[in-house]
């Protein structure tokens, strides 16, 4: 017969178990099974995800890495490019229906380049984009050619959200900035 924790800890039995407390870990946290977040997760340092995440997402900034390889498990994430000079490159994972990533310019001194993992194309809508179809404002990159927000025209806050239908990447939101085929 299973025993209840309350039977062994009188404080829990009479006062209840209050798990609504802040927790600080000084080491690695390993979790087996699903993790669901009910509120914001603040992380200092690297985060490695090997499975699916449900719940609120967090923004990731990384000024040190020149190239960041995104994985399908990072889908839904917001990536803030804070590299102050040169190009910060994000490589998308292979297309799969429903994958979605948002990129934000966090430093106007750098450039953001978003590359595909393979020969897929990125379709963006931007009336100001170089090479855009004058009638529709649609830019379709050549196979395997990414899109760029250049330091010559970018501003802090420029952003784009890309989603995959399993064949291509499509922009579903550009609220600021000039994004063009590289």
Backbone as a printed PyTorch tensor [residue, N CA C, xyz], in Angstrom:
tensor([[[  0.8400,  -1.1600,   0.0000],
         [  0.0000,   0.0000,   0.0000],
         [  0.8980,   1.2400,   0.0000]],

        [[  0.6110,   2.1860,  -0.8390],
         [  1.3960,   3.4170,  -0.9430],
         [  1.1530,   4.3210,   0.2480]],

        [[  2.2130,   4.9100,   0.7470],
         [  2.1170,   5.8390,   1.8700],
         [  2.2070,   7.2710,   1.3360]],

        [[  1.5270,   8.1760,   1.9730],
         [  1.5550,   9.5780,   1.5750],
         [  2.6730,  10.3120,   2.2870]],

        [[  3.2820,  11.2690,   1.6140],
         [  4.3310,  12.0930,   2.1880],
         [  3.8510,  12.7710,   3.4720]],

        [[  2.6030,  13.1740,   3.4750],
         [  2.0480,  13.8760,   4.6340],
         [  2.1090,  13.0400,   5.9160]],

        [[  2.0450,  11.7180,   5.7930],
         [  2.0700,  10.8470,   6.9650],
         [  3.4250,  10.8650,   7.6600]],

        [[  4.4720,  11.2360,   6.9460],
         [  5.8160,  11.2180,   7.5100],
         [  6.3180,  12.6090,   7.9020]],

        [[  5.6800,  13.6550,   7.4040],
         [  6.0900,  15.0280,   7.6900],
         [  4.9050,  15.7960,   8.2540]],

        [[  4.8100,  15.8960,   9.5620],
         [  3.6550,  16.5670,  10.1830],
         [  3.4580,  18.0010,   9.6980]],

        [[  4.5390,  18.7210,   9.4030],
         [  4.3980,  20.1010,   8.9330],
         [  3.6080,  20.1190,   7.6280]],

        [[  3.8980,  19.2010,   6.7480],
         [  3.1800,  19.1220,   5.4750],
         [  1.7410,  18.7010,   5.7210]],

        [[  1.5440,  17.7720,   6.6470],
         [  0.2020,  17.2730,   6.9310],
         [ -0.7120,  18.3820,   7.4470]],

        [[ -0.2070,  19.2490,   8.2980],
         [ -1.0540,  20.2600,   8.9250],
         [ -1.0300,  21.6140,   8.2190]],

        [[  0.0400,  21.9140,   7.4990],
         [  0.1620,  23.2290,   6.8810],
         [  0.1870,  23.1850,   5.3510]],

        [[  0.2280,  22.0370,   4.7790],
         [  0.2570,  21.9310,   3.3250],
         [  1.6720,  22.0670,   2.7750]],

        [[  1.8130,  21.7950,   1.5090],
         [  3.1010,  21.8670,   0.8390],
         [  3.0750,  23.0640,  -0.0910]],

        [[  3.8640,  24.0780,   0.1900],
         [  3.8930,  25.3000,  -0.6070],
         [  5.0840,  25.2490,  -1.5580]],

        [[  4.8220,  25.0260,  -2.8380],
         [  5.8920,  24.9440,  -3.8330],
         [  6.0210,  26.2240,  -4.6350]],

        [[  5.3250,  27.2760,  -4.2280],
         [  5.3730,  28.5510,  -4.9390],
         [  6.5340,  29.3860,  -4.4050]],

        [[  7.7360,  28.9230,  -4.6410],
         [  8.9410,  29.5810,  -4.1350],
         [  9.9500,  29.7140,  -5.2700]],

        [[ 10.7970,  30.7350,  -5.1650],
         [ 11.8940,  30.9050,  -6.1140],
         [ 12.9440,  29.8490,  -5.8230]],

        [[ 13.5790,  29.3680,  -6.8840],
         [ 14.6100,  28.3510,  -6.7390],
         [ 15.8340,  28.8040,  -7.5180]],

        [[ 16.9840,  28.7440,  -6.9080],
         [ 18.2430,  29.0610,  -7.5740],
         [ 19.0930,  27.7960,  -7.5690]],

        [[ 19.5840,  27.4240,  -8.7350],
         [ 20.4150,  26.2350,  -8.8480],
         [ 21.8350,  26.6500,  -9.1750]],

        [[ 22.7820,  26.0680,  -8.5080],
         [ 24.1810,  26.3740,  -8.7600],
         [ 24.8500,  25.3090,  -9.5950]],

        [[ 24.0870,  24.3980, -10.1160],
         [ 24.6440,  23.2960, -10.8830],
         [ 23.6890,  22.9510, -12.0130]],

        [[ 23.8830,  21.8130, -12.6020],
         [ 23.0740,  21.3650, -13.7230],
         [ 21.7350,  20.8300, -13.2430]],

        [[ 20.6830,  21.1660, -13.9540],
         [ 19.3530,  20.6300, -13.6730],
         [ 19.0290,  19.6310, -14.7740]],

        [[ 18.8210,  18.4080, -14.4050],
         [ 18.4480,  17.3750, -15.3590],
         [ 17.0060,  16.9750, -15.0820]],

        [[ 16.1900,  16.9930, -16.1160],
         [ 14.7870,  16.6500, -15.9800],
         [ 14.4770,  15.5100, -16.9310]],

        [[ 13.8560,  14.4740, -16.4180],
         [ 13.4000,  13.3730, -17.2520],
         [ 11.8900,  13.5150, -17.3870]],

        [[ 11.4130,  13.5930, -18.6150],
         [  9.9880,  13.7790, -18.8440],
         [  9.7050,  15.1800, -19.3510]],

        [[  8.4570,  15.4860, -19.5150],
         [  8.0390,  16.7690, -20.0750],
         [  8.2080,  17.8940, -19.0590]],

        [[  8.5040,  19.0870, -19.5630],
         [  8.6070,  20.2810, -18.7300],
         [  7.6140,  21.2940, -19.2670]],

        [[  6.7340,  21.7800, -18.4190],
         [  5.7680,  22.8040, -18.8030],
         [  5.9820,  24.0120, -17.9160]],

        [[  6.1660,  25.1690, -18.5450],
         [  6.3710,  26.4020, -17.7960],
         [  5.0500,  27.1320, -17.6650]],

        [[  4.7320,  27.5810, -16.4580],
         [  3.4980,  28.3210, -16.2320],
         [  3.7500,  29.8200, -16.1620]],

        [[  5.0160,  30.2120, -16.1180],
         [  5.3540,  31.6310, -16.0950],
         [  6.7240,  31.7980, -16.7350]],

        [[  7.3140,  32.9480, -16.5740],
         [  8.5770,  33.2680, -17.2270],
         [  9.7220,  32.4530, -16.6460]],

        [[ 10.6360,  32.0560, -17.5050],
         [ 11.8510,  31.3660, -17.1030],
         [ 13.0180,  32.2860, -17.4160]],

        [[ 13.7720,  32.6940, -16.4300],
         [ 14.9470,  33.5360, -16.6310],
         [ 16.1700,  32.6450, -16.5740]],

        [[ 17.0210,  32.7320, -17.5910],
         [ 18.1830,  31.8680, -17.6850],
         [ 19.4220,  32.7230, -17.9060]],

        [[ 20.4540,  32.4620, -17.1210],
         [ 21.7570,  33.0770, -17.3420],
         [ 22.6930,  31.9540, -17.7410]],

        [[ 23.2780,  32.0560, -18.9120],
         [ 24.1630,  31.0010, -19.3900],
         [ 23.5170,  30.2350, -20.5260]],

        [[ 24.1610,  29.1730, -20.9210],
         [ 23.7140,  28.3860, -22.0640],
         [ 22.5240,  27.5110, -21.7010]],

        [[ 21.6660,  27.2740, -22.6900],
         [ 20.5250,  26.3890, -22.5290],
         [ 20.5990,  25.3520, -23.6360]],

        [[ 20.5330,  24.0840, -23.2670],
         [ 20.5170,  23.0070, -24.2480],
         [ 19.1850,  22.2940, -24.1350]],

        [[ 18.4750,  22.1900, -25.2650],
         [ 17.1720,  21.5400, -25.2790],
         [ 17.2700,  20.3120, -26.1690]],

        [[ 16.8950,  19.1540, -25.6420],
         [ 16.9400,  17.9400, -26.4440],
         [ 15.5530,  17.3740, -26.7130]],

        [[ 14.5280,  18.0360, -26.2450],
         [ 13.1590,  17.5830, -26.4770],
         [ 12.2520,  18.7720, -26.6880]],

        [[ 10.9700,  18.5280, -26.7010],
         [  9.9960,  19.5940, -26.9260],
         [  9.8000,  20.4270, -25.6670]],

        [[  9.5060,  21.7040, -25.8670],
         [  9.2100,  22.6150, -24.7620],
         [  7.7940,  23.1240, -24.9570]],

        [[  7.0050,  23.1480, -23.8780],
         [  5.7020,  23.7850, -23.9600],
         [  5.6630,  24.8850, -22.9220]],

        [[  4.8550,  25.8820, -23.1500],
         [  4.7610,  27.0060, -22.2320],
         [  5.4110,  28.2420, -22.8210]],

        [[  5.5510,  29.3030, -22.0390],
         [  6.1240,  30.5520, -22.5440],
         [  7.5560,  30.3660, -23.0270]],

        [[  7.9460,  31.1250, -24.0190],
         [  9.3060,  31.0740, -24.5610],
         [ 10.1240,  32.2130, -23.9890]],

        [[ 11.4120,  32.1160, -24.1240],
         [ 12.2920,  33.1630, -23.6600],
         [ 13.0960,  33.6930, -24.8290]],

        [[ 13.5640,  34.9120, -24.7040],
         [ 14.4250,  35.4950, -25.7200],
         [ 15.8510,  35.0680, -25.4400]],

        [[ 16.5840,  34.7850, -26.4920],
         [ 17.9750,  34.3890, -26.3510],
         [ 18.8410,  35.4320, -27.0290]],

        [[ 19.8200,  35.9430, -26.3200],
         [ 20.7750,  36.8600, -26.9270],
         [ 22.1350,  36.2020, -26.8970]],

        [[ 22.9200,  36.4460, -27.9310],
         [ 24.2620,  35.8900, -27.9700],
         [ 25.1210,  36.7650, -28.8590]],

        [[ 25.9800,  37.5590, -28.2430],
         [ 26.8410,  38.4570, -28.9960],
         [ 28.1850,  37.8170, -29.3220]],

        [[ 28.5010,  36.7020, -28.6890],
         [ 29.8260,  36.1280, -28.8670],
         [ 29.9240,  35.2090, -30.0810]],

        [[ 28.8730,  34.5010, -30.3930],
         [ 28.9260,  33.5360, -31.4840],
         [ 28.6550,  34.1990, -32.8270]],

        [[ 29.5140,  33.9200, -33.7950],
         [ 29.3080,  34.4560, -35.1380],
         [ 28.2060,  33.6840, -35.8480]],

        [[ 28.1000,  32.3800, -35.5840],
         [ 27.0840,  31.5430, -36.2150],
         [ 26.3680,  30.7360, -35.1390]],

        [[ 25.0540,  30.7490, -35.2030],
         [ 24.2480,  29.9920, -34.2570],
         [ 23.3760,  29.0310, -35.0590]],

        [[ 23.5680,  27.7320, -34.8360],
         [ 22.7810,  26.7100, -35.5250],
         [ 21.5240,  26.4430, -34.7050]],

        [[ 20.3750,  26.7690, -35.2690],
         [ 19.1020,  26.5560, -34.5820],
         [ 18.6380,  25.1230, -34.7860]],

        [[ 17.8980,  24.6180, -33.8200],
         [ 17.3540,  23.2680, -33.9240],
         [ 15.8280,  23.3400, -33.9130]],

        [[ 15.1940,  22.2700, -34.3360],
         [ 13.7270,  22.2200, -34.3250],
         [ 13.1920,  22.4020, -32.9100]],

        [[ 13.9300,  21.9440, -31.8990],
         [ 13.4910,  22.0820, -30.5100],
         [ 13.4700,  23.5420, -30.0590]],

        [[ 14.1630,  24.4240, -30.7770],
         [ 14.1950,  25.8480, -30.4330],
         [ 13.0580,  26.6120, -31.1050]],

        [[ 12.2120,  25.9080, -31.8380],
         [ 11.0980,  26.5440, -32.5340],
         [ 10.2410,  27.3360, -31.5580]],

        [[  9.8320,  28.5180, -31.9700],
         [  9.0450,  29.3890, -31.1210],
         [  9.9070,  30.3930, -30.3760]],

        [[ 11.2180,  30.2340, -30.4600],
         [ 12.1380,  31.1150, -29.7520],
         [ 12.2870,  32.4680, -30.4230]],

        [[ 12.7040,  33.4360, -29.6310],
         [ 12.9820,  34.7940, -30.1030],
         [ 14.4830,  35.0050, -29.9200]],

        [[ 15.1680,  35.3940, -30.9950],
         [ 16.6170,  35.5260, -30.9730],
         [ 16.9950,  36.9820, -31.2220]],

        [[ 17.6800,  37.5780, -30.2550],
         [ 18.0630,  38.9820, -30.3360],
         [ 19.5370,  39.0490, -30.6980]],

        [[ 19.8300,  39.5790, -31.8900],
         [ 21.2040,  39.6760, -32.3800],
         [ 21.8620,  40.9060, -31.7670]],

        [[ 22.8250,  40.6920, -30.8920],
         [ 23.4690,  41.7910, -30.1880],
         [ 24.9300,  41.9660, -30.5840]],

        [[ 25.3580,  41.2730, -31.6270],
         [ 26.7410,  41.4160, -32.0920],
         [ 26.9260,  42.8520, -32.5810]],

        [[ 27.9060,  43.5560, -32.0480],
         [ 28.0880,  44.9770, -32.3250],
         [ 28.7780,  45.2980, -33.6340]],

        [[ 29.3990,  44.3190, -34.2590],
         [ 30.0420,  44.5460, -35.5540],
         [ 30.0590,  43.2240, -36.3040]],

        [[ 30.2690,  43.3120, -37.5920],
         [ 30.2890,  42.1340, -38.4680],
         [ 28.9020,  41.4990, -38.5510]],

        [[ 28.8510,  40.2300, -38.9470],
         [ 27.5760,  39.5610, -39.1980],
         [ 27.3310,  38.4790, -38.1670]],

        [[ 26.1200,  38.4580, -37.6330],
         [ 25.6860,  37.3640, -36.7650],
         [ 24.7730,  36.4900, -37.6150]],

        [[ 25.1610,  35.2340, -37.8060],
         [ 24.4390,  34.3160, -38.6900],
         [ 23.6490,  33.3050, -37.8700]],

        [[ 22.3970,  33.1440, -38.2550],
         [ 21.5390,  32.1110, -37.6760],
         [ 21.2490,  31.1150, -38.7910]],

        [[ 21.5180,  29.8390, -38.5420],
         [ 21.2290,  28.8080, -39.5310],
         [ 19.9690,  28.0740, -39.0910]],

        [[ 18.9430,  28.1230, -39.9390],
         [ 17.6660,  27.4710, -39.6490],
         [ 17.8280,  25.9560, -39.7280]],

        [[ 17.0130,  25.2120, -38.9880],
         [ 17.0300,  23.7540, -39.1460],
         [ 16.3340,  23.3830, -40.4590]],

        [[ 16.3770,  22.1220, -40.8110],
         [ 15.6620,  21.6670, -42.0040],
         [ 14.1830,  22.0160, -41.8610]],

        [[ 13.5560,  22.3420, -42.9790],
         [ 12.1440,  22.7220, -42.9370],
         [ 11.3040,  21.5770, -42.3600]],

        [[ 10.3110,  21.9460, -41.5970],
         [  9.3200,  21.0230, -41.0510],
         [  8.0940,  21.8740, -40.7470]],

        [[  6.9360,  21.3940, -41.1030],
         [  5.7070,  22.1650, -40.9250],
         [  5.5500,  22.6410, -39.4860]],

        [[  5.3220,  23.9430, -39.3330],
         [  5.0470,  24.5240, -38.0300],
         [  6.2390,  25.1200, -37.3080]],

        [[  7.4510,  24.8800, -37.7800],
         [  8.6070,  25.4890, -37.1170],
         [  8.5330,  27.0040, -37.2800]],

        [[  8.8730,  27.7480, -36.2140],
         [  8.7680,  29.2040, -36.2700],
         [  9.8770,  29.8380, -35.4390]],

        [[ 10.5000,  30.8960, -35.9820],
         [ 11.5790,  31.6000, -35.3090],
         [ 11.4080,  33.0960, -35.5200]],

        [[ 11.7210,  33.8890, -34.4900],
         [ 11.6810,  35.3500, -34.5960],
         [ 13.0840,  35.8840, -34.3390]],

        [[ 13.4910,  36.8620, -35.1570],
         [ 14.8160,  37.4640, -35.0560],
         [ 14.6550,  38.9680, -34.8860]],

        [[ 15.4180,  39.5430, -33.9480],
         [ 15.3360,  40.9670, -33.6460],
         [ 16.7370,  41.5620, -33.6540]],

        [[ 16.8800,  42.7280, -34.2600],
         [ 18.1480,  43.4560, -34.2420],
         [ 18.3050,  44.1180, -32.8820]],

        [[ 19.3410,  43.7450, -32.1580],
         [ 19.5980,  44.3100, -30.8440],
         [ 20.7600,  45.2890, -30.8340]],

        [[ 21.4750,  45.4050, -31.9750],
         [ 22.5930,  46.3470, -32.0840],
         [ 22.7190,  46.7490, -33.5530]],

        [[ 22.5080,  48.0140, -33.8360],
         [ 22.5190,  48.4870, -35.2220],
         [ 23.9010,  48.4390, -35.8610]],

        [[ 24.9440,  48.1890, -35.0810],
         [ 26.2950,  48.0960, -35.6310],
         [ 26.5830,  46.7750, -36.3100]],

        [[ 25.7610,  45.7660, -36.0800],
         [ 25.9790,  44.4560, -36.6780],
         [ 24.9400,  44.1480, -37.7340]],

        [[ 25.1290,  43.0370, -38.4030],
         [ 24.1760,  42.5800, -39.4220],
         [ 23.5870,  41.2490, -38.9700]],

        [[ 22.3920,  40.9470, -39.4680],
         [ 21.7650,  39.6570, -39.1970],
         [ 21.6350,  38.9190, -40.5210]],

        [[ 22.1550,  37.7070, -40.5650],
         [ 22.0160,  36.8420, -41.7350],
         [ 21.2860,  35.5870, -41.2840]],

        [[ 20.2130,  35.2440, -41.9810],
         [ 19.4550,  34.0260, -41.6770],
         [ 19.6100,  33.0950, -42.8700]],

        [[ 20.2630,  31.9620, -42.6460],
         [ 20.5250,  30.9770, -43.6970],
         [ 19.6690,  29.7350, -43.4870]],

        [[ 19.3810,  29.0440, -44.5760],
         [ 18.6860,  27.7590, -44.5030],
         [ 19.7160,  26.6570, -44.3200]],

        [[ 19.2550,  25.5380, -43.7890],
         [ 20.1420,  24.3960, -43.5840],
         [ 20.4560,  23.7070, -44.9100]],

        [[ 19.5310,  23.7440, -45.8400],
         [ 19.7190,  23.0500, -47.1050],
         [ 19.4100,  23.9420, -48.2810]],

        [[ 18.7100,  23.3840, -49.2540],
         [ 18.4210,  24.1250, -50.4870],
         [ 17.0250,  24.7440, -50.4870]],

        [[ 16.3850,  24.8320, -49.3160],
         [ 15.0630,  25.4420, -49.2520],
         [ 15.1560,  26.9320, -49.5910]],

        [[ 14.0120,  27.5430, -49.8040],
         [ 13.9770,  28.9770, -50.0820],
         [ 13.2310,  29.6860, -48.9540]],

        [[ 13.4860,  30.9970, -48.8480],
         [ 12.7720,  31.8460, -47.9060],
         [ 11.9660,  32.8380, -48.7230]],

        [[ 10.6880,  32.9420, -48.4180],
         [  9.8080,  33.8790, -49.1060],
         [  9.4470,  34.9680, -48.1040]],

        [[  9.8130,  36.2110, -48.4350],
         [  9.5120,  37.3180, -47.5240],
         [  8.7050,  38.3760, -48.2590]],

        [[  7.9320,  39.1300, -47.5210],
         [  7.1800,  40.2500, -48.0680],
         [  7.7600,  41.5160, -47.4620]],

        [[  8.2990,  42.3580, -48.3320],
         [  8.9000,  43.6010, -47.8600],
         [  8.9310,  44.5720, -49.0230]],

        [[  8.1020,  45.5820, -48.9800],
         [  8.0360,  46.5200, -50.0880],
         [  9.3180,  47.3120, -50.2640]],

        [[ 10.1140,  47.4060, -49.2090],
         [ 11.3560,  48.1490, -49.2970],
         [ 12.5430,  47.2530, -49.6250]],

        [[ 12.3170,  45.9520, -49.7550],
         [ 13.4200,  45.0230, -49.9480],
         [ 14.0510,  45.1590, -51.3260]],

        [[ 15.3710,  45.0590, -51.3470],
         [ 16.1070,  45.0920, -52.6050],
         [ 15.7740,  43.8180, -53.3750]],

        [[ 15.4260,  43.9540, -54.6340],
         [ 15.1090,  42.7940, -55.4520],
         [ 13.6730,  42.3300, -55.3260]],

        [[ 12.8430,  43.0900, -54.6500],
         [ 11.4440,  42.6960, -54.4820],
         [ 10.6870,  42.8900, -55.7850]],

        [[  9.7180,  42.0320, -56.0080],
         [  8.8160,  42.1820, -57.1410],
         [  8.0270,  43.4730, -56.9150]],

        [[  8.1060,  44.3940, -57.8570],
         [  7.5000,  45.7260, -57.6860],
         [  5.9930,  45.6660, -57.4670]],

        [[  5.3220,  44.6500, -58.0040],
         [  3.8770,  44.5570, -57.8690],
         [  3.4290,  43.9540, -56.5380]],

        [[  4.2020,  43.0210, -56.0350],
         [  3.7570,  42.2990, -54.8470],
         [  4.6170,  42.5420, -53.6170]],

        [[  5.8560,  42.9920, -53.7980],
         [  6.7600,  43.1570, -52.6720],
         [  7.2760,  41.8380, -52.1330]],

        [[  7.1400,  40.7570, -52.9260],
         [  7.5690,  39.4340, -52.4700],
         [  8.9830,  39.1560, -52.9640]],

        [[  9.8250,  38.7110, -52.0510],
         [ 11.1840,  38.3030, -52.3860],
         [ 11.2770,  36.8120, -52.1160]],

        [[ 11.6670,  36.0450, -53.1280],
         [ 11.9170,  34.6240, -52.9510],
         [ 13.3970,  34.4140, -53.1880]],

        [[ 14.0900,  33.9090, -52.1910],
         [ 15.5290,  33.7200, -52.3290],
         [ 15.8290,  32.5740, -53.2730]],

        [[ 17.0280,  32.5810, -53.8190],
         [ 17.4920,  31.4350, -54.5930],
         [ 17.6650,  30.2750, -53.6140]],

        [[ 17.5810,  29.0560, -54.1130],
         [ 17.7100,  27.8840, -53.2540],
         [ 19.0080,  27.9610, -52.4590]],

        [[ 18.8980,  27.8280, -51.1430],
         [ 20.0670,  27.8260, -50.2890],
         [ 20.6510,  29.2000, -49.9950]],

        [[ 19.9750,  30.2740, -50.4360],
         [ 20.4540,  31.6360, -50.1930],
         [ 19.5970,  32.2590, -49.1140]],

        [[ 20.2390,  32.8030, -48.1100],
         [ 19.5080,  33.3490, -46.9740],
         [ 19.0610,  34.7840, -47.1680]],

        [[ 18.5690,  35.3760, -46.0750],
         [ 18.1360,  36.7680, -46.0830],
         [ 18.9760,  37.5520, -45.0790]],

        [[ 19.0890,  38.8710, -45.3280],
         [ 19.9710,  39.6830, -44.5000],
         [ 19.3260,  41.0150, -44.1480]],

        [[ 19.6150,  41.4740, -42.9450],
         [ 19.2750,  42.8080, -42.4760],
         [ 20.6420,  43.4710, -42.2830]],

        [[ 21.0320,  44.3580, -43.1990],
         [ 22.3970,  44.8730, -43.2130],
         [ 22.6160,  46.0400, -42.2710]],

        [[ 23.8560,  46.1980, -41.8430],
         [ 24.2220,  47.2780, -40.9240],
         [ 24.0390,  48.6410, -41.5710]],

        [[ 24.0340,  48.7090, -42.9020],
         [ 23.8600,  49.9890, -43.5810],
         [ 22.4580,  50.5660, -43.4450]],

        [[ 21.4680,  49.6990, -43.2120],
         [ 20.0800,  50.1730, -43.1490],
         [ 19.3220,  49.7200, -41.9100]],

        [[ 19.9260,  48.8720, -41.0930],
         [ 19.1570,  48.3310, -39.9660],
         [ 19.0650,  49.3060, -38.8040]],

        [[ 18.1420,  49.0210, -37.9160],
         [ 17.9580,  49.8050, -36.6940],
         [ 17.5770,  48.8460, -35.5740]],

        [[ 17.9000,  49.2170, -34.3590],
         [ 17.5110,  48.3840, -33.2210],
         [ 15.9940,  48.2120, -33.2410]],

        [[ 15.5650,  46.9830, -33.1210],
         [ 14.1320,  46.6740, -33.1490],
         [ 13.6650,  46.0790, -34.4630]],

        [[ 14.4660,  46.1910, -35.5350],
         [ 14.0890,  45.5240, -36.7870],
         [ 13.8470,  44.0550, -36.4640]],

        [[ 12.7830,  43.4670, -37.0200],
         [ 12.5120,  42.0760, -36.6860],
         [ 11.7420,  41.3740, -37.7850]],

        [[ 11.8600,  40.0590, -37.7690],
         [ 11.1680,  39.2070, -38.7390],
         [ 10.8370,  37.8790, -38.0600]],

        [[  9.6770,  37.3210, -38.4010],
         [  9.2810,  35.9970, -37.9330],
         [  9.1200,  35.1060, -39.1560]],

        [[  9.7580,  33.9550, -39.1290],
         [  9.6820,  32.9850, -40.2200],
         [  8.9910,  31.7200, -39.7360]],

        [[  8.1710,  31.1490, -40.6120],
         [  7.4920,  29.8900, -40.3030],
         [  7.6300,  28.9630, -41.5050]],

        [[  7.7200,  27.6820, -41.2440],
         [  7.8820,  26.7030, -42.3220],
         [  6.5770,  25.9410, -42.5580]],

        [[  6.3040,  25.7080, -43.8350],
         [  5.1600,  24.8680, -44.1930],
         [  5.6000,  23.4390, -44.4780]],

        [[  6.8730,  23.1620, -44.2460],
         [  7.4240,  21.8430, -44.5210],
         [  8.1610,  21.7910, -45.8470]],

        [[  8.0390,  22.8450, -46.6580],
         [  8.7200,  22.9180, -47.9540],
         [  9.5830,  24.1760, -48.0410]],

        [[  9.0290,  25.3040, -47.5720],
         [  9.7070,  26.5980, -47.6330],
         [  9.5940,  27.2880, -46.2800]],

        [[ 10.3350,  28.3990, -46.1500],
         [ 10.2060,  29.3060, -45.0160],
         [  9.4690,  30.5390, -45.5050]],

        [[  8.4930,  31.0270, -44.7480],
         [  7.7170,  32.2050, -45.1130],
         [  7.7920,  33.2360, -43.9900]],

        [[  7.8540,  34.5200, -44.3740],
         [  7.7680,  35.5600, -43.3570],
         [  6.2880,  35.7360, -43.0280]],

        [[  5.9910,  35.7190, -41.7500],
         [  4.6130,  35.9470, -41.3060],
         [  4.5260,  37.2390, -40.5200]],

        [[  5.6520,  37.8870, -40.3800],
         [  5.6620,  39.1580, -39.6980],
         [  6.9830,  39.8760, -39.8630]],

        [[  6.9530,  41.0300, -40.4730],
         [  8.0910,  41.9270, -40.5150],
         [  7.5320,  43.2400, -40.0160]],

        [[  7.9230,  43.6430, -38.8120],
         [  7.3640,  44.8800, -38.2960],
         [  8.3060,  46.0540, -38.4630]],

        [[  9.5400,  45.7790, -38.8110],
         [ 10.4820,  46.8690, -39.0580],
         [ 11.6930,  46.3030, -39.7810]],

        [[ 12.3570,  47.1600, -40.5360],
         [ 13.6090,  46.7830, -41.1730],
         [ 13.4850,  46.4170, -42.6250]],

        [[ 14.6330,  46.4650, -43.2820],
         [ 14.7370,  46.0410, -44.6750],
         [ 15.4230,  44.6860, -44.6830]],

        [[ 14.7050,  43.6770, -45.1020],
         [ 15.2170,  42.3210, -45.1990],
         [ 15.2880,  41.9640, -46.6710]],

        [[ 16.4250,  41.4690, -47.1350],
         [ 16.6070,  41.1800, -48.5530],
         [ 17.3900,  39.8920, -48.7300]],

        [[ 17.2820,  39.3210, -49.9230],
         [ 18.0560,  38.1440, -50.2710],
         [ 19.5310,  38.5250, -50.2630]],

        [[ 20.3730,  37.6750, -49.7010],
         [ 21.8070,  38.0200, -49.6260],
         [ 22.4910,  37.8940, -50.9570]]])
